[in-house]
């Protein structure tokens, strides 16, 4: 059975805050980032296979979903606040839909 070691060291530039780092005896380590994201993000690295994966904790708090590392910005608290604001504006009827680009351009020209 693998053993786990907690460390506060990080070589990642993903966050200004140090992540929680766990290393296993099987050659896999992972960092948990929880300060700037809406839910914890895990960066798993397999040292033997030299492969990595990024995961976000699901809303159920028990399972994880893999995310593209180039899309991590979407899960920041700041970006999600903007998503929430846009959802509220849509619910209040403050947005407008257009059937095509020409209708949009005509609206912008008004």
CNS distance restraints for C-alpha pairs under 8 A (distance, minus, plus):
assign (resid   2 and name CA) (resid  24 and name CA) 5.75 0.50 0.50
assign (resid   2 and name CA) (resid  25 and name CA) 5.07 0.50 0.50
assign (resid   2 and name CA) (resid  26 and name CA) 5.82 0.50 0.50
assign (resid   3 and name CA) (resid  23 and name CA) 8.00 0.50 0.50
assign (resid   3 and name CA) (resid  24 and name CA) 5.27 0.50 0.50
assign (resid   3 and name CA) (resid  25 and name CA) 5.29 0.50 0.50
assign (resid   3 and name CA) (resid  26 and name CA) 7.93 0.50 0.50
assign (resid   4 and name CA) (resid  22 and name CA) 6.20 0.50 0.50
assign (resid   4 and name CA) (resid  23 and name CA) 5.49 0.50 0.50
assign (resid   4 and name CA) (resid  24 and name CA) 4.57 0.50 0.50
assign (resid   4 and name CA) (resid  25 and name CA) 6.79 0.50 0.50
assign (resid   5 and name CA) (resid  22 and name CA) 5.37 0.50 0.50
assign (resid   5 and name CA) (resid  23 and name CA) 5.14 0.50 0.50
assign (resid   5 and name CA) (resid  24 and name CA) 6.43 0.50 0.50
assign (resid   6 and name CA) (resid  20 and name CA) 7.20 0.50 0.50
assign (resid   6 and name CA) (resid  21 and name CA) 5.62 0.50 0.50
assign (resid   6 and name CA) (resid  22 and name CA) 4.60 0.50 0.50
assign (resid   6 and name CA) (resid  23 and name CA) 6.66 0.50 0.50
assign (resid   7 and name CA) (resid  20 and name CA) 6.77 0.50 0.50
assign (resid   7 and name CA) (resid  21 and name CA) 5.07 0.50 0.50
assign (resid   7 and name CA) (resid  22 and name CA) 6.21 0.50 0.50
assign (resid   7 and name CA) (resid  23 and name CA) 7.84 0.50 0.50
assign (resid   8 and name CA) (resid  18 and name CA) 6.74 0.50 0.50
assign (resid   8 and name CA) (resid  19 and name CA) 6.90 0.50 0.50
assign (resid   8 and name CA) (resid  20 and name CA) 5.96 0.50 0.50
assign (resid   8 and name CA) (resid  21 and name CA) 6.00 0.50 0.50
assign (resid   9 and name CA) (resid  18 and name CA) 7.20 0.50 0.50
assign (resid   9 and name CA) (resid  19 and name CA) 7.92 0.50 0.50
assign (resid   9 and name CA) (resid  21 and name CA) 7.01 0.50 0.50
assign (resid  10 and name CA) (resid  18 and name CA) 6.40 0.50 0.50
assign (resid  10 and name CA) (resid  19 and name CA) 6.83 0.50 0.50
assign (resid  10 and name CA) (resid  21 and name CA) 7.23 0.50 0.50
assign (resid  15 and name CA) (resid  19 and name CA) 7.64 0.50 0.50
assign (resid  15 and name CA) (resid  33 and name CA) 7.47 0.50 0.50
assign (resid  15 and name CA) (resid  36 and name CA) 7.63 0.50 0.50
assign (resid  17 and name CA) (resid  35 and name CA) 7.27 0.50 0.50
assign (resid  18 and name CA) (resid  33 and name CA) 7.89 0.50 0.50
assign (resid  19 and name CA) (resid  31 and name CA) 5.71 0.50 0.50
assign (resid  19 and name CA) (resid  32 and name CA) 5.41 0.50 0.50
assign (resid  19 and name CA) (resid  33 and name CA) 5.05 0.50 0.50
assign (resid  19 and name CA) (resid  34 and name CA) 7.57 0.50 0.50
assign (resid  20 and name CA) (resid  31 and name CA) 5.42 0.50 0.50
assign (resid  20 and name CA) (resid  32 and name CA) 5.09 0.50 0.50
assign (resid  20 and name CA) (resid  33 and name CA) 6.86 0.50 0.50
assign (resid  21 and name CA) (resid  29 and name CA) 7.18 0.50 0.50
assign (resid  21 and name CA) (resid  30 and name CA) 5.73 0.50 0.50
assign (resid  21 and name CA) (resid  31 and name CA) 4.33 0.50 0.50
assign (resid  21 and name CA) (resid  32 and name CA) 6.44 0.50 0.50
assign (resid  22 and name CA) (resid  29 and name CA) 5.51 0.50 0.50
assign (resid  22 and name CA) (resid  30 and name CA) 5.34 0.50 0.50
assign (resid  22 and name CA) (resid  31 and name CA) 6.32 0.50 0.50
assign (resid  23 and name CA) (resid  27 and name CA) 7.29 0.50 0.50
assign (resid  23 and name CA) (resid  28 and name CA) 6.05 0.50 0.50
assign (resid  23 and name CA) (resid  29 and name CA) 4.05 0.50 0.50
assign (resid  23 and name CA) (resid  30 and name CA) 6.42 0.50 0.50
assign (resid  24 and name CA) (resid  28 and name CA) 5.46 0.50 0.50
assign (resid  24 and name CA) (resid  29 and name CA) 5.93 0.50 0.50
assign (resid  27 and name CA) (resid  46 and name CA) 6.02 0.50 0.50
assign (resid  27 and name CA) (resid  47 and name CA) 5.41 0.50 0.50
assign (resid  27 and name CA) (resid  48 and name CA) 6.14 0.50 0.50
assign (resid  28 and name CA) (resid  44 and name CA) 7.02 0.50 0.50
assign (resid  28 and name CA) (resid  45 and name CA) 5.61 0.50 0.50
assign (resid  28 and name CA) (resid  46 and name CA) 4.40 0.50 0.50
assign (resid  28 and name CA) (resid  47 and name CA) 5.94 0.50 0.50
assign (resid  28 and name CA) (resid  48 and name CA) 7.83 0.50 0.50
assign (resid  29 and name CA) (resid  44 and name CA) 5.88 0.50 0.50
assign (resid  29 and name CA) (resid  45 and name CA) 5.36 0.50 0.50
assign (resid  29 and name CA) (resid  46 and name CA) 6.59 0.50 0.50
assign (resid  29 and name CA) (resid  47 and name CA) 7.66 0.50 0.50
assign (resid  30 and name CA) (resid  42 and name CA) 6.41 0.50 0.50
assign (resid  30 and name CA) (resid  43 and name CA) 5.25 0.50 0.50
assign (resid  30 and name CA) (resid  44 and name CA) 4.26 0.50 0.50
assign (resid  30 and name CA) (resid  45 and name CA) 6.01 0.50 0.50
assign (resid  31 and name CA) (resid  42 and name CA) 5.57 0.50 0.50
assign (resid  31 and name CA) (resid  43 and name CA) 5.16 0.50 0.50
assign (resid  31 and name CA) (resid  44 and name CA) 6.71 0.50 0.50
assign (resid  32 and name CA) (resid  40 and name CA) 6.42 0.50 0.50
assign (resid  32 and name CA) (resid  41 and name CA) 5.66 0.50 0.50
assign (resid  32 and name CA) (resid  42 and name CA) 4.57 0.50 0.50
assign (resid  32 and name CA) (resid  43 and name CA) 6.58 0.50 0.50
assign (resid  33 and name CA) (resid  37 and name CA) 7.38 0.50 0.50
assign (resid  33 and name CA) (resid  40 and name CA) 5.59 0.50 0.50
assign (resid  33 and name CA) (resid  41 and name CA) 5.11 0.50 0.50
assign (resid  33 and name CA) (resid  42 and name CA) 6.34 0.50 0.50
assign (resid  34 and name CA) (resid  38 and name CA) 7.60 0.50 0.50
assign (resid  34 and name CA) (resid  39 and name CA) 6.34 0.50 0.50
assign (resid  34 and name CA) (resid  40 and name CA) 4.41 0.50 0.50
assign (resid  34 and name CA) (resid  41 and name CA) 6.37 0.50 0.50
assign (resid  35 and name CA) (resid  40 and name CA) 7.86 0.50 0.50
assign (resid  36 and name CA) (resid  76 and name CA) 5.64 0.50 0.50
assign (resid  36 and name CA) (resid  77 and name CA) 5.91 0.50 0.50
assign (resid  37 and name CA) (resid  41 and name CA) 7.13 0.50 0.50
assign (resid  37 and name CA) (resid  75 and name CA) 5.61 0.50 0.50
assign (resid  37 and name CA) (resid  76 and name CA) 4.16 0.50 0.50
assign (resid  37 and name CA) (resid  77 and name CA) 5.10 0.50 0.50
assign (resid  38 and name CA) (resid  75 and name CA) 6.13 0.50 0.50
assign (resid  38 and name CA) (resid  76 and name CA) 5.91 0.50 0.50
assign (resid  38 and name CA) (resid  77 and name CA) 5.05 0.50 0.50
assign (resid  38 and name CA) (resid  80 and name CA) 7.44 0.50 0.50
assign (resid  39 and name CA) (resid  56 and name CA) 6.71 0.50 0.50
assign (resid  39 and name CA) (resid  57 and name CA) 5.97 0.50 0.50
assign (resid  39 and name CA) (resid  58 and name CA) 7.64 0.50 0.50
assign (resid  39 and name CA) (resid  59 and name CA) 7.90 0.50 0.50
assign (resid  39 and name CA) (resid  75 and name CA) 7.79 0.50 0.50
assign (resid  40 and name CA) (resid  56 and name CA) 5.99 0.50 0.50
assign (resid  40 and name CA) (resid  57 and name CA) 5.64 0.50 0.50
assign (resid  41 and name CA) (resid  54 and name CA) 7.05 0.50 0.50
assign (resid  41 and name CA) (resid  55 and name CA) 5.64 0.50 0.50
assign (resid  41 and name CA) (resid  56 and name CA) 4.52 0.50 0.50
assign (resid  41 and name CA) (resid  57 and name CA) 6.43 0.50 0.50
assign (resid  42 and name CA) (resid  54 and name CA) 5.68 0.50 0.50
assign (resid  42 and name CA) (resid  55 and name CA) 5.07 0.50 0.50
assign (resid  42 and name CA) (resid  56 and name CA) 6.29 0.50 0.50
assign (resid  42 and name CA) (resid  57 and name CA) 7.94 0.50 0.50
assign (resid  43 and name CA) (resid  52 and name CA) 7.08 0.50 0.50
assign (resid  43 and name CA) (resid  53 and name CA) 5.91 0.50 0.50
assign (resid  43 and name CA) (resid  54 and name CA) 4.65 0.50 0.50
assign (resid  43 and name CA) (resid  55 and name CA) 6.56 0.50 0.50
assign (resid  44 and name CA) (resid  52 and name CA) 5.41 0.50 0.50
assign (resid  44 and name CA) (resid  53 and name CA) 5.18 0.50 0.50
assign (resid  44 and name CA) (resid  54 and name CA) 6.29 0.50 0.50
assign (resid  44 and name CA) (resid  55 and name CA) 7.98 0.50 0.50
assign (resid  45 and name CA) (resid  50 and name CA) 7.03 0.50 0.50
assign (resid  45 and name CA) (resid  51 and name CA) 5.85 0.50 0.50
assign (resid  45 and name CA) (resid  52 and name CA) 4.35 0.50 0.50
assign (resid  45 and name CA) (resid  53 and name CA) 6.66 0.50 0.50
assign (resid  46 and name CA) (resid  50 and name CA) 5.45 0.50 0.50
assign (resid  46 and name CA) (resid  51 and name CA) 5.31 0.50 0.50
assign (resid  46 and name CA) (resid  52 and name CA) 6.17 0.50 0.50
assign (resid  47 and name CA) (resid  51 and name CA) 7.07 0.50 0.50
assign (resid  53 and name CA) (resid  66 and name CA) 7.02 0.50 0.50
assign (resid  53 and name CA) (resid  67 and name CA) 7.89 0.50 0.50
assign (resid  54 and name CA) (resid  66 and name CA) 5.70 0.50 0.50
assign (resid  54 and name CA) (resid  67 and name CA) 5.58 0.50 0.50
assign (resid  54 and name CA) (resid  68 and name CA) 6.80 0.50 0.50
assign (resid  54 and name CA) (resid  69 and name CA) 6.19 0.50 0.50
assign (resid  55 and name CA) (resid  64 and name CA) 5.92 0.50 0.50
assign (resid  55 and name CA) (resid  65 and name CA) 5.29 0.50 0.50
assign (resid  55 and name CA) (resid  66 and name CA) 4.23 0.50 0.50
assign (resid  55 and name CA) (resid  67 and name CA) 5.47 0.50 0.50
assign (resid  56 and name CA) (resid  64 and name CA) 5.46 0.50 0.50
assign (resid  56 and name CA) (resid  65 and name CA) 5.43 0.50 0.50
assign (resid  56 and name CA) (resid  66 and name CA) 6.44 0.50 0.50
assign (resid  56 and name CA) (resid  67 and name CA) 6.80 0.50 0.50
assign (resid  57 and name CA) (resid  61 and name CA) 6.11 0.50 0.50
assign (resid  57 and name CA) (resid  62 and name CA) 7.09 0.50 0.50
assign (resid  57 and name CA) (resid  63 and name CA) 6.02 0.50 0.50
assign (resid  57 and name CA) (resid  64 and name CA) 4.50 0.50 0.50
assign (resid  57 and name CA) (resid  65 and name CA) 6.57 0.50 0.50
assign (resid  58 and name CA) (resid  62 and name CA) 6.83 0.50 0.50
assign (resid  58 and name CA) (resid  63 and name CA) 5.57 0.50 0.50
assign (resid  58 and name CA) (resid  64 and name CA) 5.35 0.50 0.50
assign (resid  58 and name CA) (resid  65 and name CA) 6.57 0.50 0.50
assign (resid  67 and name CA) (resid  71 and name CA) 7.06 0.50 0.50
assign (resid  67 and name CA) (resid  72 and name CA) 7.25 0.50 0.50
assign (resid  68 and name CA) (resid  72 and name CA) 6.88 0.50 0.50
assign (resid  71 and name CA) (resid  75 and name CA) 7.79 0.50 0.50
assign (resid  72 and name CA) (resid  76 and name CA) 7.11 0.50 0.50
assign (resid  73 and name CA) (resid  79 and name CA) 7.00 0.50 0.50
assign (resid  74 and name CA) (resid  79 and name CA) 5.81 0.50 0.50
assign (resid  74 and name CA) (resid  80 and name CA) 6.84 0.50 0.50
assign (resid  75 and name CA) (resid  79 and name CA) 6.70 0.50 0.50
assign (resid  75 and name CA) (resid  80 and name CA) 6.35 0.50 0.50
assign (resid  76 and name CA) (resid  80 and name CA) 6.19 0.50 0.50
assign (resid  77 and name CA) (resid  81 and name CA) 6.10 0.50 0.50
assign (resid  78 and name CA) (resid  82 and name CA) 6.67 0.50 0.50
assign (resid  79 and name CA) (resid  83 and name CA) 6.39 0.50 0.50
assign (resid  80 and name CA) (resid  84 and name CA) 6.12 0.50 0.50
assign (resid  81 and name CA) (resid  85 and name CA) 6.23 0.50 0.50
assign (resid  82 and name CA) (resid  86 and name CA) 6.21 0.50 0.50
assign (resid  83 and name CA) (resid  87 and name CA) 6.22 0.50 0.50
assign (resid  84 and name CA) (resid  88 and name CA) 6.25 0.50 0.50
assign (resid  85 and name CA) (resid  89 and name CA) 6.25 0.50 0.50
assign (resid  86 and name CA) (resid  90 and name CA) 6.24 0.50 0.50
assign (resid  87 and name CA) (resid  91 and name CA) 6.25 0.50 0.50
assign (resid  88 and name CA) (resid  92 and name CA) 6.19 0.50 0.50
assign (resid  89 and name CA) (resid  93 and name CA) 6.30 0.50 0.50
assign (resid  89 and name CA) (resid  94 and name CA) 5.15 0.50 0.50
assign (resid  89 and name CA) (resid  95 and name CA) 6.51 0.50 0.50
assign (resid  90 and name CA) (resid  94 and name CA) 5.76 0.50 0.50
assign (resid  90 and name CA) (resid  95 and name CA) 5.49 0.50 0.50
assign (resid  98 and name CA) (resid 103 and name CA) 5.97 0.50 0.50
assign (resid  98 and name CA) (resid 104 and name CA) 5.82 0.50 0.50
assign (resid  99 and name CA) (resid 103 and name CA) 6.63 0.50 0.50
assign (resid 100 and name CA) (resid 104 and name CA) 6.62 0.50 0.50
assign (resid 101 and name CA) (resid 105 and name CA) 6.17 0.50 0.50
assign (resid 102 and name CA) (resid 106 and name CA) 6.12 0.50 0.50
assign (resid 103 and name CA) (resid 107 and name CA) 6.21 0.50 0.50
assign (resid 104 and name CA) (resid 108 and name CA) 6.29 0.50 0.50
assign (resid 105 and name CA) (resid 109 and name CA) 6.20 0.50 0.50
assign (resid 106 and name CA) (resid 110 and name CA) 6.53 0.50 0.50
